[in-house]
Structures are given as structure tokens and as C-alpha cells.
């Protein structure tokens, strides 16, 4: 397992204890197989980054996304890589930028499943570690052209339309990304109200 409890505790000490959320996400067998294929070496996680640049947010589009669909960058840590190193690498690869980590915002426990939600044989367990970050520098000349089609800046309000598109595509992974953003939005709105 790439991410250990000791690594998570270390990030909580440095960047705050995140909120926790659980998700049960239905998907197709084909999608479940794709998620399983990303679990080489027992990988069971992604690190998702909400990157602020002034009043805008840095988002990415993957090649398979329809025009107008974007989301926050994310990726997995490599075996033996700590969070800070992995975050710096992923941000550079996917956005061509450098960031500072502001806060450990959210950690999730996800169950992707096929068929009846009570059946456990056709499922994949996943975790997301979500960080609020601030853009420091960079020119958006990302290097992961195999996975990323485009990087751009958007207003916060645009995420709602991205979520609507994600929910119409019939893919559990995108449905989860919409749910994940709604959880982040809820946390940030509650924070700004205090």
C-alpha cells in the first residue's frame, strides 16, 4: 500500500485534520476493471488538488472529456514517495505549476461497485486525499500529454456546470468526481460562513 496511516497522520499534523466522507458509487463492470487496472502495486488512492490562483482555480481536462468538461487535478503517489513530493510531481506533470499546500481539506473512503450494492465481490475500495493549495509559479506547460488535454483557469461557479455534465455521462468515476467537488464546496462554504 502506497499511503500509510503514519503518512496520513504526518500530513494531518502539518496541514490540519481533514473532514471525512464515505461514498458508494455504482459503475459498470468495464469501469470497475479500469479502476482495478490503476491499482498496480496495490495503489488504492488519489491525491486531488484544489489550486487557487488569485480568484481563479486551476483545472484540467482529460482527452476523453467532452469539450467544456474540466476538474481539479489529481494523481497517485508513487511507491516510497511522500505526500509533499508526490503533490509537487503531480502538479508539475498535470499543470506545469508549483503550489504551496494550505490545508488537508478532505479524505474519502469510496466503494465502487457493480450490480446490487450489497454484493461485495464486484467492488473496488478507493481513497481520495484532497488538499487546498495556492499557485506559486508556473506557465501551464504541463508534461503529461498522455493523460491531460488542457489546463485552464476557471471561476469557482463553473464547477457546478462541470458536475452536471459529469452526472450525465453515465460513468461512476465522473459521478464520484461531482460528489467529491460538492463535498469540497460544502466544506469551503461552511468555513467562509464562520
Secondary structure by P-SEA (a helix, b strand, c coil): ccccaaaaaaaaacccbbbbbbbbbbbcaaaaaaaaaaccccccbbbbbbcccccbbbbbbcccccccccccbbbbbcccccaaaaaaaaaaacccbbbbbccccccbbbbbbccccccccccccbbbbbbbbbbccccccccccccccccccccccaaaaaaaaaaacccaaaaaaaaaaaaaaaaaaaaaac
